[in-house]
Amino acid sequence: QITLKESGPTLVKPTQTLTLTCTFSGFSLSSNGVGVGWIRQPPGKALEWLALIYWDEDDRYSPSLKGRLTITKGSSENQVVLTMTNMDPVDTGTYYCAHKDESGNFDFWGQGSLVTVSS
Amino acid sequence: EIVLTQSPGTLSLSPGERATLTCRASQFVSSVYIAWYQQKRGQAPRLLIQGASTRAPGIPDRFSGSGSGTDFTLTISRLEPEDFAVYYCLRYGSSPLYTFGQGTKLEIK
């Protein structure tokens, strides 16, 4: 069974860097075709895709946020880390990590991690 | 950059009724790369439909997807109380890699 869970700070100050960790089980990020993505959702608003890392460590980013985002495999083989620099109050929201299957679908999601940006 | 526009923004129906939700792409999208998600309040999204028309494992058969080209539809044949939620379409492709629609809120009339 595939599970994912996000962890990180609940509160960050403007201009700080956010680091979120996705810890997963039930699959290997070394398996061909697999990936882990990050998606966020401001309160009361729509979902927004942020970044994706593939099994071969190739990565993709949302063009609107590309300069601020970095996605990497974590120190443990079952972790993926997302960093977002220069945080702003508009970045407040719930951040989800999700498993990408071989067809490109996000078929399993974490419960989400609420991040508030405020001084 | 492809934009997905969902309509209506809000749909008010009663249990037992049929719901039709639309997702329109600003450019051609292969149906292989269209998915639909359901999100209930306080929960993560759940994959309903992949490849425009294939139900994900465990999804009831009252949910169906169709469409091609630029127009895609999610239909719920007979609404159950647990179906009232927000629904998103998602396109997988390139530049950007993923695009979500803005969502349709399905509420009880």
Interface residues (C-beta under 8 A of the other chain):
Chain A: G37 I39 A46 L47 E48 W49 L52 R60 S62 P63 Y96 S103 G104 N105 F106 D107 W109 G110 Q111 G112
Chain B: E1 V32 Y33 A35 Y37 Q39 A44 P45 R46 L47 Q50 G51 A56 Y88 L90 Y92 S95 P96 L97 Y98 T99 F100 G101 Q102 G103
